[in-house]
Amino acid sequence: MLAGLADPVLDSQRIFREVLDAMSHPGRIVAVDPPSQTPEPLWAATASVCLALADLETPLWLDSTARQQSVIDYLRFHCGSPIISEPHAARFGVIANPRRMPALEAFELGSDEYPDRSATVIIQVELLEVGSGTRLAGPGIADEALIEARGLPDGFWNAVRANHALFPRGVDLILAARDTIVGLPRSTRVSG
């Protein structure tokens, strides 16, 4: 079994704060402390977020690329999370191949009464850069943020716009590239 976090308690707390920073400031690239080892095809940041936030009560859905036995064993051992086969029942989704990702509506969107019951979807991308690309605005962004995320499918940003239109319902997104993340909560507006 591959090693997870060197110090599960302190490392989980640190990673939680890093994820909170990313979600509180959409468009900001945040470095995430990596686990000791990560099974392929997961990026270190993806594994860290799962190890810090998932537990016995957090059903995880893995896309067909991430659904490798080594990944399933790793997440079950370190998180205790049930690995489920349907995205709509997941609290967290992991997408290692965004070119073949399901529609965001396939995940739990929450309800007007319980928007907190929606899913968080971690999407692995080839590269994250700030200063050019898609414009982001909304809570946590002073004026606007520009983010370039390479490796996303055609129509992704339109899907993010549609997700925002559901607010307060909708999924929260985390883009992961190697050991960095960018948060895209459902409250974030996308243009350009």
C-alpha positions in Angstrom: 0.0 0.0 0.0 1.3 3.4 -0.9 1.9 5.8 2.0 -0.6 8.7 2.4 -0.1 11.8 4.5 3.1 11.7 6.7 1.2 13.2 9.6 -2.5 12.6 8.9 -3.8 15.0 11.5 -1.5 18.0 10.9 -1.3 17.5 7.2 -5.1 17.2 6.9 -5.5 20.4 8.7 -2.9 22.2 6.6 -4.5 20.9 3.3 -8.0 21.8 4.6 -6.7 25.4 5.0 -5.2 25.3 1.5 -8.5 24.1 0.0 -10.4 26.8 2.0 -8.0 29.4 0.6 -8.6 28.3 -2.9 -12.4 28.1 -2.5 -12.4 31.5 -0.8 -10.4 33.2 -3.5 -11.6 31.7 -6.9 -9.0 32.0 -9.6 -6.1 32.0 -7.1 -3.6 29.1 -7.7 -2.9 27.5 -4.4 0.0 25.0 -3.8 -1.2 21.9 -1.9 1.0 19.9 0.4 1.5 16.5 -1.4 1.1 13.1 0.2 4.1 10.9 0.6 3.0 8.8 -2.4 0.2 9.0 -5.0 -1.2 6.2 -7.1 -1.4 6.9 -10.9 -3.2 8.6 -12.5 -4.0 10.9 -9.6 -2.1 14.2 -9.3 -0.6 14.9 -5.9 -3.1 17.7 -5.3 -6.1 15.5 -6.1 -4.9 12.8 -3.7 -4.2 15.4 -1.0 -7.7 16.9 -1.3 -9.3 13.5 -1.0 -7.1 12.4 1.9 -7.9 15.6 3.8 -11.6 15.9 3.1 -13.0 12.4 2.5 -13.9 10.0 5.2 -16.2 7.0 6.0 -19.2 9.2 5.3 -18.0 10.6 2.0 -19.0 8.6 -1.0 -16.5 9.1 -3.8 -17.1 8.6 -7.5 -14.1 8.0 -9.8 -14.2 8.4 -13.6 -13.1 5.4 -15.7 -9.5 6.8 -15.9 -9.2 7.2 -12.1 -11.1 4.0 -11.3 -7.9 1.9 -11.1 -7.6 -0.8 -8.4 -4.5 1.0 -7.0 -6.5 4.2 -6.6 -9.5 2.5 -5.1 -7.4 0.6 -2.6 -5.4 3.8 -1.7 -8.6 5.9 -1.1 -10.4 3.1 0.8 -7.4 2.5 3.0 -6.5 6.1 3.8 -10.0 7.7 3.7 -12.3 4.8 4.4 -14.6 6.3 1.8 -17.0 4.1 -0.1 -16.3 4.1 -3.9 -19.6 4.4 -5.7 -20.6 3.8 -9.3 -23.1 6.6 -9.9 -22.0 10.3 -9.8 -25.4 11.5 -8.5 -24.9 9.8 -5.2 -21.3 11.1 -4.6 -20.2 13.8 -2.2 -16.9 14.0 -4.1 -16.2 13.2 -7.7 -12.7 12.7 -9.2 -12.2 13.3 -12.9 -8.8 12.3 -14.1 -9.8 12.6 -17.8 -11.9 15.7 -18.3 -12.3 15.1 -22.0 -14.7 12.4 -21.1 -16.3 13.8 -18.0 -20.0 13.6 -17.4 -22.2 16.7 -17.3 -22.0 18.6 -14.1 -25.8 17.9 -13.7 -24.9 14.2 -13.3 -23.7 15.1 -9.8 -25.8 16.0 -6.7 -26.7 19.7 -7.1 -28.3 20.1 -3.7 -31.7 21.8 -3.2 -32.9 25.2 -2.4 -33.5 24.0 1.2 -30.2 22.1 1.5 -27.7 23.5 -1.0 -24.9 22.2 1.2 -25.8 18.6 0.1 -24.3 19.2 -3.3 -21.1 17.5 -4.6 -17.6 18.8 -5.0 -16.0 17.7 -8.2 -12.2 17.6 -8.5 -11.1 17.9 -12.2 -7.5 17.2 -13.2 -6.1 19.5 -15.8 -2.8 19.7 -17.7 -1.9 23.2 -16.6 -3.1 26.1 -14.5 -2.0 29.7 -15.1 -3.2 33.1 -14.0 -3.3 36.3 -15.9 -4.9 35.2 -19.1 -7.8 33.1 -20.3 -11.3 32.9 -18.7 -12.6 35.8 -16.6 -13.9 35.0 -13.1 -15.9 37.3 -10.9 -17.9 37.0 -7.7 -17.4 36.5 -4.0 -13.7 36.3 -3.0 -12.5 38.1 -6.1 -11.7 41.9 -5.8 -12.5 42.8 -9.4 -11.8 39.9 -11.7 -9.5 37.0 -12.0 -8.1 35.5 -15.2 -7.4 31.7 -15.3 -6.1 29.5 -18.0 -6.8 25.8 -17.5 -5.6 23.5 -20.2 -7.1 20.1 -20.9 -10.7 20.9 -20.3 -13.4 19.7 -22.7 -15.1 22.0 -25.2 -18.1 23.6 -23.6 -16.7 23.3 -20.1 -17.0 27.1 -19.3 -20.6 27.1 -20.6 -21.3 24.3 -18.2 -19.8 26.3 -15.4 -22.0 29.3 -16.3 -25.1 27.0 -16.3 -24.0 25.6 -12.9 -23.7 29.2 -11.5 -27.2 30.0 -12.8 -28.5 27.3 -10.4 -27.2 29.1 -7.3 -27.6 28.4 -4.4 -27.7 24.9 -5.9 -25.0 23.5 -8.1 -21.7 21.7 -7.6 -18.4 23.2 -6.4 -15.4 22.6 -8.6 -11.7 22.2 -7.8 -9.3 22.2 -10.7 -6.1 20.3 -10.0 -2.8 20.4 -11.8 0.1 18.4 -10.4 0.5 19.9 -6.8 -1.7 23.0 -7.3 -5.5 23.7 -7.2 -7.9 26.5 -8.2 -11.3 26.7 -6.5 -14.4 27.4 -8.6 -17.4 27.5 -6.1 -20.8 27.7 -7.6 -21.0 31.4 -6.7 -18.3 32.2 -9.2 -19.4 34.0 -12.4 -17.6 33.2 -15.7 -17.2 35.4 -18.7 -14.9 35.6 -21.7 
